[in-house]
Amino acid sequence: MAQKVAKEGIKREKGWLYYIDKQGNVSRKKMARGGAKKQNLGKAEVVSKAGIRREEGYLYFIDKQGDISRAKMVRRKAASKKKR
């Protein structure tokens, strides 16, 4: 179950990849589709300055409402070791 961290209300546009950068802000970058070269994609631009602090063990993402949410990561290393 995901938990909201910050309400940003970001409106997404087609052809852009939205993500949370290292500073905790929401950034976007042009996606490489249709044979576009990496040099032509340009730099990432900051959409919203949220400035969230990440905690270890959580996956941070932008949900359908355009807000920043997080979900606990599931690690299955212990289960795979038992089978061996």
N, C-alpha and C positions, 0 to 999 in steps of 0.2 A: 504494500500500500504506500502510495506516495504522499509526501507531506509538503505543503507550500512553504517556501522560504521567503520569497519576496514577490509582491504583486507589481508587475511591470506593464502588462497589457500590450505586448509587442504584436504588431500586425506583420505577418510574414508575406514576403513577395516571392513569386516563383523564380527559380534559377539562383537562389542564394542559400548558403549554408549558414545557419544560426547556431552559435555555440557560446559557452561560458569560458572566457579566457583566463589566464593565470592570475590576473588581478581581481577576478570575480565580477567582471563586467560582461554584458551581453554584446558579442561582436558578430559580424557577418562577413562572408567572403563569397565571391562569385564562384559557382560550381563549374568544374571542368566537364562539360557535356558537349556532345556533338563535335568532337575533334578539336576542341579549343586547347591551345598550348598553355602550359603553366606560366609562361612569361607574360601572357596577355590577361591574366586573371586579376592583377592588381593587388594592392595591400588590403588587409582586413580593416574594416571601419567599425568603430564603437557605436552601437545602437542605443544602449542604455547603460549608464554608470550605476550599477547596483552595489558594487564593492562588497560582495558577500565573502565570508570566510568559510572555506571548505573544511569539513571534518573527515578524517580518515574512515574508510569503510562505507561511504555513501557515494552514490552515483547522482550527479547533478545534471539536470536537463531542463529544457523549455517545454512546458506542457501545451495542450491544445488551446488553452485560454491565453497563452502568451506570457505566463508567469513562470518564475523559476521554482522548480520543485526538486525534491531529492527522494531517493529510495535506498533502502539498505541493500548493499551488494551481497549476493549469495556466493559463498566460496565452497566449492565441492572437492577440495583437495583431500580432506580427511576421508571422504567416502571412497575415493579412488585408491587410496593407500590400503584400505581394509581388504579390497578384492585381491590385491597382490599377495 
